[in-house]
Amino acid sequence: MTDGKQSRSRIQRVVAVVAVIFGLATLWAGGSILAGRDPGYVVYRPLLIFNTVMGVAYLAAGILAWRRAPSGRNAAIVILALNILALGGIMYLYCTGAAVAVDSVRAMSFRTVVWLALLLGLAWVIRARRDGV
């Protein structure tokens, strides 16, 4: 395997593993709070439910990214779009004084940035393959 192929394959695998770990962490955190664990901070329940459900999507996207970069990229696009919409909604609620903590805005911002980075990684892998790099 050439250095370029190894590099592409390694990046694809790293993106997939990060997505799976992020999904598992999201499912554990959200599921445990939904099951009654007190996180020690204010929780906006609709966002908690959204993020817990998204944990399943994160796992699926990671598996897709491991198998086929284009499928993983498509999943990452959908996840990023949904996270941007949720972030916009949370920011709106926060700015209008609704019962949304600043921690919710920070958490959704973090999720959105992570998925942007994963999408960019997969896009690079696909482009490098197409260009023969």
C-alpha positions as CSV (number, residue, x, y, z in Angstrom):
1,M,0.0,0.0,0.0
2,T,1.4,3.4,-0.9
3,D,1.9,6.2,1.6
4,G,-1.1,8.1,0.1
5,K,-3.4,5.1,0.4
6,Q,-2.2,4.4,3.9
7,S,-2.8,8.0,4.9
8,R,-6.3,8.1,3.4
9,S,-7.2,4.8,5.0
10,R,-5.9,5.9,8.4
11,I,-7.8,9.2,8.3
12,Q,-11.0,7.3,7.2
13,R,-10.5,4.9,10.2
14,V,-9.8,7.7,12.6
15,V,-13.0,9.5,11.5
16,A,-15.0,6.3,11.9
17,V,-13.7,5.5,15.3
18,V,-14.2,9.1,16.6
19,A,-17.8,9.0,15.3
20,V,-18.4,5.6,17.0
21,I,-16.9,6.7,20.3
22,F,-18.8,10.0,20.2
23,G,-22.0,8.1,19.5
24,L,-21.4,5.7,22.4
25,A,-20.5,8.6,24.8
26,T,-23.7,10.4,23.7
27,L,-25.8,7.4,24.2
28,W,-24.3,6.7,27.6
29,A,-24.6,10.3,28.8
30,G,-28.1,10.8,27.5
31,G,-29.4,7.4,28.4
32,S,-28.2,7.6,31.9
33,I,-29.8,11.0,32.5
34,L,-33.0,9.9,30.9
35,A,-32.9,6.9,33.3
36,G,-32.7,9.2,36.3
37,R,-29.0,10.0,36.9
38,D,-28.6,13.6,38.1
39,P,-26.0,15.3,35.9
40,G,-25.5,18.2,38.3
41,Y,-26.6,20.9,35.9
42,V,-29.8,22.1,34.2
43,V,-31.0,19.8,31.5
44,Y,-33.2,21.0,28.6
45,R,-35.1,17.7,28.1
46,P,-36.0,18.2,24.4
47,L,-32.3,18.7,23.6
48,L,-31.4,15.7,25.8
49,I,-33.8,13.5,23.8
50,F,-32.6,14.9,20.5
51,N,-28.9,14.3,21.4
52,T,-29.6,10.8,22.7
53,V,-31.4,9.8,19.5
54,M,-28.5,11.4,17.5
55,G,-26.1,9.1,19.4
56,V,-27.6,6.2,17.4
57,A,-27.1,8.2,14.2
58,Y,-23.5,8.9,15.2
59,L,-22.9,5.2,15.6
60,A,-24.4,4.4,12.3
61,A,-22.4,7.2,10.6
62,G,-19.2,5.8,12.1
63,I,-20.0,2.3,10.8
64,L,-20.8,3.7,7.4
65,A,-17.6,5.8,7.4
66,W,-15.5,2.7,8.3
67,R,-17.0,0.7,5.4
68,R,-17.4,3.4,2.7
69,A,-16.2,7.0,2.9
70,P,-18.9,8.4,0.6
71,S,-21.7,6.8,2.7
72,G,-20.1,8.1,5.9
73,R,-19.8,11.5,4.3
74,N,-23.5,11.6,3.4
75,A,-24.4,10.6,6.9
76,A,-22.1,13.3,8.3
77,I,-23.8,15.9,6.1
78,V,-27.2,14.9,7.5
79,I,-25.9,14.9,11.1
80,L,-24.2,18.2,10.7
81,A,-27.3,19.8,9.2
82,L,-29.5,18.5,12.0
83,N,-27.0,19.7,14.6
84,I,-26.9,23.1,13.0
85,L,-30.7,23.3,13.1
86,A,-30.7,22.2,16.8
87,L,-28.0,24.7,17.6
88,G,-30.0,27.5,15.9
89,G,-33.1,26.5,17.9
90,I,-31.2,26.4,21.2
91,M,-29.5,29.7,20.5
92,Y,-32.9,31.3,19.7
93,L,-34.4,29.9,22.9
94,Y,-31.4,31.0,24.9
95,C,-31.4,34.6,23.5
96,T,-35.2,34.9,24.1
97,G,-34.8,34.0,27.7
98,A,-36.4,30.5,27.6
99,A,-35.3,27.9,30.1
100,V,-32.1,26.9,28.2
101,A,-28.8,27.0,29.9
102,V,-25.7,28.4,28.3
103,D,-24.2,24.9,28.7
104,S,-26.7,23.6,26.2
105,V,-25.5,26.2,23.6
106,R,-21.9,25.2,24.3
107,A,-22.6,21.5,24.0
108,M,-24.5,21.9,20.7
109,S,-21.7,24.1,19.4
110,F,-19.2,21.4,20.3
111,R,-21.2,18.7,18.6
112,T,-21.6,20.8,15.5
113,V,-17.8,21.5,15.3
114,V,-17.0,17.9,15.8
115,W,-19.3,16.8,13.0
116,L,-17.9,19.5,10.7
117,A,-14.4,18.2,11.4
118,L,-15.5,14.6,10.7
119,L,-17.2,15.7,7.5
120,L,-14.2,17.6,6.3
121,G,-12.0,14.5,7.1
122,L,-14.2,12.2,5.0
123,A,-14.5,14.8,2.2
124,W,-10.7,15.0,2.1
125,V,-10.4,11.1,1.9
126,I,-12.9,11.0,-1.0
127,R,-11.3,13.8,-2.9
128,A,-7.8,12.4,-2.4
129,R,-9.0,9.0,-3.7
130,R,-10.6,10.7,-6.7
131,D,-7.5,12.7,-7.5
132,G,-5.2,9.7,-7.0
133,V,-3.3,11.3,-4.1
